[in-house]
Amino acid sequence: MKTIFVLNGPNLNMLGKREPSIYGTRTLDDIAADCREAGAELGLQIDFRQSNHEGDLVTWIQEAAEAAAGIVLNAGAYTHTSIAIHDAIRGVAPVPVVEVHLSNIHAREPFRHVSKVAPHALGMICGFGPLGYVLALRALADRL
């Protein structure tokens, strides 16, 4: 069974409490359960993680080079600022990465329109709330 890392960045641990008008009322634990259920249906093992620390995300992306067939990444605010995460993704190629955002980052503040992840991602799914994670897993399963 192939392993997919589902990596989540800063503030995603606050889902369900933080700005529900933007991010919804479901928690990160709810999304993890959705991912595990979808993974089981797709024949994928899900390794679901969250950190508020950029270095943890970089380390996990590097770990994926040896331990995962693909990555679903919601880097949160680091999407728009982190050259380190950008470089980590480049460094693990050809491990495919699908970028996910709960909200449509292109319909929000201008600083959210630019992604440091996108240039090296297989694709981006944004604006579909928690369903985006399941769509990303389906996309990876199709490519693997």
N, C-alpha and C positions, 0 to 999 in steps of 0.2 A: 504494500500500500504506500503510495506516494504521500509525503508530508508537505503541507503548505503552512508557511508561517503567516499568521495574520497579526500584523504589527500596528500598534496604535500609539500615537504621540500625546503631547501634553493636553491636559484638560478633558480628555475623552473619558477619564474616570468619573467625571462629573455629569455625564449624560443622564438625563432624566430630571436633573435639578437645574442645570445651567441653560439659560435661555431656551426654554422649551418651545417658544414660538419659532425658533430657527432650527433647533436640533431635535425636537420631539420629546416625548416623555419616556421612551424606552431607554433602559440602562445599558451599559456596556456588557453586563452579564447576560442581558436578553440577547444582545447581538452575538455574543460568544455562543450561546445556545443555538441560535439560528445557523451560525457557521458550522457548528459541529453536526447539526442535523443535515444540512446541505452537503457537508463533506461526506457523511456516511452514505448518502444517496449517490454521490459521485465517485465513491471509492477512494476518498482522500482522507488522510489523517490531518487534523487541524491542531496546530500549536498556536494558541491565541495568547498574545501578550500586550501589555500597556506599560508605558513609562512616561513620566514628565521630564526625563533627562535625555538630552540629545545623544550623549555618548552611549547610553544603553541601546538606543535605536541603531546607531552605527555598528555596535558590537553584534547585535542580533542580525543585521543585514549581512555582515561578514560571516557569521555563523551559518547562515543559510547557504552559502557557497558549498558547504560540505554536508549539510543536514536537511536541506529542503529542495523540493522540485520547483517551487515557486513562492512568491511573496505577494500578499495583499497588504498594501501599506496605506494607512491613513496617518500621515505625519502631522496632522493638525497644523498649527501655526508654523512649524518648521518647514512645511511645504514651501513657504514663500521666502524663507530666509537661510536655510541650511545648505551651505556648500559642502559641508562634511557628509550629509546624507546623500546629496547629489553624487559626490565622489565614491561613497560606499556602494551605491547602486551601480555605478560604472564599473567598479572593481569586482563585482560578482557576476557580471555578464559571462555567460548567456542565461543565468537564472532569470526567468521572466518575472517582472514586477507589474502589478496592476495597482494603479493609484485610485484611492477611493475617498470621497468626501460626502458627508451627509447632506450638506446644502450645496446649492449651485454656486460655486465660487465665482463664476463669471457674472452673476447677477448681484454680487455684493460689492463691498468697498473696492476701489481700484487696486489697493495693495494686495488683495487676494487674487487678482486675475493672473498673476505670474506664478508659475510653479517651477521650482528647482528640480522636482522629481520627474515631471513630464518628459523632458528630453530623452530620458533613458528608460522610460516605462513602456511596456507593451501597449498600454492604453490607460484611459482615465474614465472613471464613472463618478458622476457628481449630480447631486440634486434629487436623488431617489430615496433619501433617508437610509434606514438600515437595510433595505432591499439591495442597495448598492454592493454590500459585502457579498451577498449570495450571487448576484450577477457577476461579480469579480471572480468568485470561485468557479462558476460555470464557464467563464471565459478561459480561465487557466486550465480547467479540466479539458476543454476543447482543444487547447494548444498542446497539451502534454501527450 
